[in-house]
Amino acid sequence: MSLATKTKSNVLLIVDDSESIRILLKEVIALGNIKKKIVEADNGVDAVKLYQQYKPDLIILDIFMPRADGLQVLHALNKLNKQAKIIVTSASKNIPFIEQSKGYKISGVLLKPFTKQYALQIITQVINQPW
């Protein structure tokens, strides 16, 4: 069974203000032969709008961004869908604190800098998590 058939939709949302990170993540998804429509946002405000439009089954979300940071986006997504699968990315090593103190559901953590292989491992694990 392919990864695409195990999930509820066929859309993946990448949210990062760094174009190079968004490109790298798209390369990782192609490397893993993950068949999903990819939509992108470079800020938190657009991320929430795209989530509402596409209802992606996986969101890869940077914590520190302009206009609305990752914590604000997590809050909004939690209100829209408590079951959303979200991988947070950050150069900060303090993600467990963010998850515990704010009570947001996070499906995976991808600390920067990361290798393509490590990113693929995390993305695949989260895609394969039961709903």
Residue, then its C-alpha position, 0 to 999 in steps of 0.5 A: m500500500s502506498l503512503a498516499t492511500k493511507t491518509k485522508s487527503n492528498v494534500l501536504l502544506i509546507v509553511d516556512d518563510s525560507e524559500s530554500i527550506r520549502i524547496l528542500l522539503k519538496e525535494v525530500i517529498a519527491l525523494g520519498n515518492i510521496k504522492k501528494k499535492i503540495v501547497e506552500a505558505d511563507n507566513g502564518v496568515d497564509a498558512v491558515k487560509l490555505y489550510q481552510q481551502y485545502k484541508p491538508d492531511l499533513i502540515i510541515l510548519d516552521i515555528f518562527m515566521p512573520r505575520a503569524d508565527g507557528l504558535q499562532v498557527l498551531h492555535a488556529l489549526n487546533k481550533l479548526n481540526k484537533q486531529a491535524k497531523i503537524i510536523v513543526t520545524s525550528a532551529s530552536k531545541n526547545i520544541p518539547f517545552i512549546e508542546q507541553s506548555k501550550g498543549y498543542k498537538i504536534s505529530g513530529v518535530l524536525l529540528k534544523p538543520f536536517t538532512k534529507q534522509y532524516a526529514l524523510q524519516i520523520i515525514t514518513q513516520v507521521i504519514n503512517q501514524p493512525w488518525 
